[in-house]
């Protein structure tokens, strides 16, 4: 039985409609129908399809890893996914009164993500400390220097103070510019359930479903690519600047943030539709 048939059968067994699944997962109903019918060409792309299937399986309390693995085997039968043991069948969670065990998905990127966040916080604290010391020293210099200047020579101290102020401003601004140019940082707050994929300089940092009310922060050296399956539930800031809501409810959006300040947004659904029209 195909993965779409299994998901549909389990949904019907639980007496759930497609609208029920849409409300519970924030996946558009037309995508849910396409998955159940195996019409993957109507979906935005394979990476989104995997995310939708994982989200759908979790909502039905099925083994999400097994569901994605079966999808991969159906789509790429000549390139089976490497397995560490025997394949686990796609099963629903046990009914009340029964006890059994089921495999728990492992988040392979969790440790890497935590280390990056802690490293970012450490750098930010260090830079802020340097800026604070420079500001205090500059203020003390102006106060002591202004009191010690002789009264008769008024023109020369004015020129000297102006030069000192310019130098102090450059010193105070320099750490801020270095901080801005150090990395790309994106902080995200989720107002609804959303599947997200994040890559930093080509390396996957996170891929999975984030629940309503959670906040995440990711950093990259040069470029950070973020894909959201429900853009209306994503509010983010880019290098400390509020970017507002990423898109519309249920909309799939890809966005790229770069070190030079450029940010490119793509509606994956609209982009694929335009490509089909050209063909």
C-alpha positions as CSV (number, residue, x, y, z in Angstrom):
1,X,0.0,0.0,0.0
2,X,1.3,3.5,-0.9
3,X,2.1,6.0,1.8
4,X,-0.8,8.2,0.6
5,X,-3.3,5.3,1.0
6,X,-2.0,4.5,4.5
7,X,-2.4,8.1,5.6
8,X,-5.9,8.4,4.1
9,X,-6.9,5.0,5.7
10,X,-5.7,6.1,9.1
11,X,-7.4,9.5,8.8
12,X,-10.7,7.8,7.9
13,X,-10.2,5.3,10.8
14,X,-10.0,8.2,13.2
15,X,-13.2,9.8,11.6
16,X,-11.2,12.9,10.5
17,X,-12.0,15.0,7.5
18,X,-9.4,16.7,5.3
19,X,-10.4,20.1,6.8
20,X,-9.7,18.6,10.3
21,X,-6.2,17.7,9.2
22,X,-5.7,21.2,7.6
23,X,-6.7,22.9,10.8
24,X,-4.4,20.7,12.9
25,X,-1.3,20.9,10.6
26,X,-1.6,24.2,8.7
27,X,-1.2,22.2,5.5
28,X,-3.5,23.3,2.7
29,X,-6.3,20.9,1.9
30,X,-5.2,20.7,-1.8
31,X,-1.8,19.4,-0.7
32,X,-3.3,16.9,1.7
33,X,-5.5,15.5,-1.2
34,X,-2.5,15.4,-3.5
35,X,-0.4,13.4,-0.9
36,X,-3.3,10.9,-0.4
37,X,-3.7,10.4,-4.2
38,X,0.0,10.2,-4.8
39,X,-0.1,13.3,-7.1
40,X,3.3,14.7,-6.0
41,X,3.7,16.8,-9.1
42,X,1.1,19.3,-7.8
43,X,3.2,19.9,-4.6
44,X,5.9,22.6,-4.4
45,X,8.8,20.2,-4.3
46,X,10.2,17.0,-2.7
47,X,11.6,18.7,0.3
48,X,8.2,20.3,1.1
49,X,6.5,17.0,0.4
50,X,8.6,15.2,3.0
51,X,7.8,17.9,5.5
52,X,4.1,17.7,4.8
53,X,4.2,13.9,5.1
54,X,6.1,14.1,8.4
55,X,3.7,16.7,9.8
56,X,0.6,14.7,8.6
57,X,2.0,11.5,10.2
58,X,2.7,13.2,13.5
59,X,-0.9,14.6,13.5
60,X,-2.3,11.1,13.0
61,X,0.1,9.8,15.7
62,X,2.0,7.6,13.2
63,X,5.7,7.0,13.0
64,X,6.8,10.1,11.0
65,X,10.3,8.7,10.2
66,X,8.8,5.5,8.8
67,X,6.4,7.5,6.7
68,X,9.1,9.6,5.2
69,X,11.3,6.5,4.6
70,X,8.4,4.8,2.7
71,X,7.9,8.0,0.6
72,X,11.6,7.9,-0.3
73,X,11.4,4.3,-1.3
74,X,8.4,4.9,-3.4
75,X,9.9,7.9,-5.2
76,X,13.4,6.4,-5.5
77,X,13.2,2.6,-5.6
78,X,16.6,2.3,-7.2
79,X,18.3,4.3,-4.4
80,X,17.2,2.8,-1.1
81,X,17.9,4.8,2.0
82,X,20.6,3.3,4.2
83,X,19.2,1.7,7.3
84,X,20.8,1.0,10.7
85,X,18.5,-2.0,11.3
86,X,15.3,-3.6,10.1
87,X,12.7,-1.3,8.6
88,X,10.0,-0.2,11.1
89,X,6.4,-0.5,9.8
90,X,4.2,2.5,9.8
91,X,1.9,2.1,12.8
92,X,-0.5,4.3,14.8
93,X,0.1,4.8,18.5
94,X,-1.5,2.1,20.7
95,X,-5.0,2.5,22.0
96,X,-5.8,3.2,25.6
97,X,-5.1,0.2,27.9
98,X,-2.3,-1.3,25.8
99,X,1.4,-0.7,26.3
100,X,4.0,-0.9,23.5
101,X,7.1,0.9,22.4
102,X,7.6,2.8,19.2
103,X,10.8,4.4,17.8
104,X,11.3,8.0,18.7
105,X,12.6,10.3,16.0
106,X,16.1,11.6,16.7
107,X,16.9,15.3,16.0
108,X,20.3,15.0,14.5
109,X,20.9,18.7,14.4
110,X,19.8,19.6,17.9
111,X,23.3,19.6,19.5
112,X,24.8,21.6,16.6
113,X,21.9,24.2,16.8
114,X,22.5,24.6,20.6
115,X,26.2,25.1,20.2
116,X,25.7,27.7,17.5
117,X,23.2,29.7,19.7
118,X,25.5,29.6,22.7
119,X,28.5,30.7,20.6
120,X,26.5,33.6,19.2
121,X,25.4,34.7,22.6
122,X,29.0,34.6,23.9
123,X,30.3,36.7,21.0
124,X,27.5,39.2,21.4
125,X,28.2,39.6,25.2
126,X,31.9,40.1,24.5
127,X,31.4,42.8,21.9
128,X,28.8,44.6,24.1
129,X,31.4,44.6,26.9
130,X,34.1,46.2,24.7
131,X,31.6,48.9,23.5
132,X,30.6,49.7,27.1
133,X,34.3,50.1,28.2
134,X,35.1,52.4,25.3
135,X,32.0,54.6,26.0
136,X,33.0,54.9,29.7
137,X,36.6,55.8,28.9
138,X,35.6,58.4,26.3
139,X,33.2,60.0,28.7
140,X,35.8,60.2,31.4
141,X,38.3,61.7,29.0
142,X,35.9,64.4,27.9
143,X,35.0,65.3,31.5
144,X,38.6,65.4,32.8
145,X,40.0,67.0,29.7
146,X,37.4,69.8,29.6
147,X,38.1,70.8,33.3
148,X,41.9,70.9,32.9
149,X,42.0,73.0,29.7
150,X,43.3,76.6,30.4
151,X,40.6,79.4,30.1
152,X,42.7,82.0,28.0
153,X,43.3,79.7,25.0
154,X,39.6,79.0,24.0
155,X,40.2,78.5,20.2
156,X,42.7,75.7,20.5
157,X,40.8,73.5,23.0
158,X,37.7,73.7,20.8
159,X,39.7,72.3,17.9
160,X,41.3,69.6,20.1
161,X,38.0,68.6,21.6
162,X,36.4,68.3,18.2
163,X,39.2,66.1,16.9
164,X,38.9,64.0,20.1
165,X,35.1,63.6,19.7
166,X,35.5,62.5,16.1
167,X,38.2,59.9,17.1
168,X,36.0,58.7,20.0
169,X,33.0,58.3,17.8
170,X,35.0,56.3,15.3
171,X,36.2,54.0,18.1
172,X,32.7,53.6,19.5
173,X,31.3,52.9,16.1
174,X,33.9,50.4,15.0
175,X,32.8,47.5,17.3
176,X,29.2,48.0,16.2
177,X,30.3,47.7,12.5
178,X,32.4,44.6,13.2
179,X,29.4,43.0,15.1
180,X,27.1,43.7,12.1
181,X,29.6,42.2,9.7
182,X,30.4,39.1,11.7
183,X,27.5,36.9,10.9
184,X,23.9,36.5,9.6
185,X,21.4,36.1,12.5
186,X,17.7,35.3,12.2
187,X,15.4,35.1,15.2
188,X,12.0,33.6,14.6
189,X,8.8,33.5,16.7
190,X,6.0,31.0,15.7
191,X,2.4,32.1,16.2
192,X,1.1,28.8,14.8
193,X,2.3,25.3,13.9
194,X,4.7,25.3,11.0
195,X,7.2,23.1,9.2
196,X,10.6,24.7,8.7
197,X,13.8,24.0,6.9
198,X,17.0,26.1,7.7
199,X,20.4,25.9,6.0
200,X,23.5,27.9,7.0
201,X,26.1,28.3,4.2
202,X,24.7,25.2,2.5
203,X,24.6,23.0,5.7
204,X,21.2,22.0,7.1
205,X,20.8,23.3,10.7
206,X,17.1,22.3,11.2
207,X,14.3,20.5,9.5
208,X,11.0,19.7,11.2
209,X,7.8,21.0,12.7
210,X,7.8,23.8,15.3
211,X,4.8,24.2,17.6
212,X,2.9,27.5,18.3
213,X,4.5,29.8,20.8
214,X,8.1,28.6,20.3
215,X,11.0,30.8,19.3
216,X,14.1,29.8,17.4
217,X,17.4,31.6,16.5
218,X,19.8,30.6,13.7
219,X,23.2,32.0,12.6
220,X,25.3,31.7,9.5
221,X,28.7,33.1,8.3
222,X,27.6,34.3,4.8
223,X,24.1,33.1,3.9
224,X,21.1,31.6,5.7
225,X,18.3,30.0,3.7
226,X,14.9,29.6,5.5
227,X,11.9,27.7,4.1
228,X,8.5,27.8,5.9
229,X,5.5,25.7,5.1
230,X,3.1,28.1,6.8
231,X,4.5,31.6,6.4
232,X,1.6,33.3,8.1
233,X,2.7,31.7,11.4
234,X,6.3,33.0,11.2
235,X,7.4,36.4,12.6
236,X,11.1,37.1,12.4
237,X,13.9,39.6,12.8
238,X,17.0,39.8,10.7
239,X,20.3,41.0,12.4
240,X,18.2,42.7,15.0
241,X,15.7,44.4,12.6
242,X,12.1,43.4,12.7
243,X,10.9,41.9,9.4
244,X,7.3,41.3,10.4
245,X,5.3,38.3,9.2
246,X,7.0,36.1,6.6
247,X,3.9,35.6,4.4
248,X,0.3,34.5,4.3
249,X,-1.4,31.7,6.3
250,X,-0.7,28.3,4.7
251,X,1.8,29.8,2.1
252,X,5.1,28.1,1.4
253,X,7.9,30.7,1.3
254,X,11.6,30.5,0.8
255,X,13.8,33.4,2.0
256,X,17.6,34.0,1.8
257,X,19.5,36.3,4.1
258,X,23.0,37.3,3.3
259,X,25.9,39.0,5.1
260,X,25.8,42.0,2.8
261,X,22.2,42.8,3.9
262,X,20.3,41.5,0.9
263,X,17.2,39.3,1.6
264,X,15.4,37.5,-1.2
265,X,11.9,36.0,-0.7
266,X,10.3,33.4,-3.0
267,X,6.8,32.0,-2.9
268,X,7.6,28.4,-3.8
269,X,4.0,27.6,-4.9
270,X,3.8,30.6,-7.3
271,X,7.3,30.0,-8.6
272,X,6.4,26.4,-9.6
273,X,3.2,27.5,-11.2
274,X,5.0,30.1,-13.3
275,X,7.6,27.4,-14.4
276,X,4.8,25.1,-15.6
277,X,3.2,27.9,-17.7
278,X,6.5,28.5,-19.5
279,X,6.7,24.8,-20.4
